[in-house]
Amino acid sequence: MDKTGKRIEELRSKSPENKEFRVEKTGKDGKKRSPVGLWAALLLCLAVLGGVIAFGYSLISGRMESGAKVSGVDVGGMVPEEAEQMLRQLTQTQTVTLRDEDGSVLFTLPLTALAGEQDYSANLRSALDGGPHFTYSPEAVSLAVNAALFAEGYEAQEPTDAVLSIDESGFSVQEATHGNLYDAEACTRAICSYLDAAPSFGGIWNVRVSEAYERTGRDADEALMAQKALVEDFTSAEVSIDFVGGITYTLSFADIYAMLNEDCLTSGAEVKIVPERVSARMDEICRELGVDGVMAKYGRCADTREYLYLLPKDTGYTLDRAALDTQVCEALEQRQGQLTAVYDYTQWLKKAYGWHGDVNNCLEISLDNQYIWFYHDGQLLTESPIVSGDLATNCITRLGIFQIYGMVEDTVLKGATWNDHVDYWMPFDDQIGIHDSDWRDEYGGDIYKEHGSHGCVNTPIDAMRTVYENSFYGMLVIVR
């Protein structure tokens, strides 16, 4: 205890009034001093001293302050050389990718290619001192962009407008193209503007330029789509054609398109059926199906075949192409049609028997084939197997050119050994004629050789009814 403390104790012991006696320190101004203030002052002094020490350490060690960042990169605690090396590595691996307005990549460049001839270390030191993290050279950017866009071997490709295209399945719109006529100045400006925004190191840099091309093709517009609709109106038509031999063909999308005017896909062009193009396409179809040649019914055909297929200009009957082409044109104009091919069935008859009369309306009877064909206005109205005169008893049906001289319904045919009722009777060679014969169950083949008629042409009732109802006096009958 110091002297002051001993003195205070003596005073307190001499008198009870001195028990509460205190000694308070005051300043020169006489005011009391607080011990809390003293402690605060002491702590402040210590903090300042610590800062001075830390600053001194920083100056001595050369390290960056803790938490220091350059363009988002933490360089705290690093000496400048270490920070520079980190930034250099990040910069050397950094790339800039340029994309067009559609998002397609045009090129990718290393960041170092955009710095030009500047002192790279000085560039990075500037970033450490708080300056821009990367100082690019506009000239270097321009050179790098041109080298990337127009590399060695570059060939200019003009842009194309959107067009309608066609394949076997239908129409499609071929979109407009950009070509590769790039706007290098626009690309350079886009990269420079991006770098001016000082993005952080280490990220993936994607720069999009809104006008990367000098020119672009015109996109499909309402006029083009309207033209497509006009063409599809025709090509969606349902047109089928029945040919001989049970052959049916339905015009396809490609068939109908080939029959339209060549410029039908051009915006604003009239869409129409072109008869010459119809004929050209039908040539291909008929040739492929084998229905355009001449067909002959003559000669001794095999039992399983009714007709022989021969080459053009041989005897027989031919497809009337002119009539068929007209049918197709009309059906396409109506956008639908179930057509039956038109044949000239009397071609050979006109050549061989035309001077005898009207072969467009006649009966043709083949004894070899035991068959009858009835032509009405140049078309085959009906056909049927028949039974002609019996060969075994020499009751043959005579060959030759005749004419119908009688037409009787519901009558009885009488002879030396027969008395038969018929519904239709049409004589053409004295007492020989054509009639129905309900007593027969079969027709055609070799029946006539031993079980034939007495010379008449026995015909099934349905075919006979058609013949009778469409015949006339004097009509030609040709027996071959």
Summary of the structure (lengths in Angstrom):
residues: 480
radius of gyration: 55.2
end to end distance: 164.7
largest distance: 190.9
contacts: 1343
relative contact order: 0.06
helix: 35%
strand: 23%
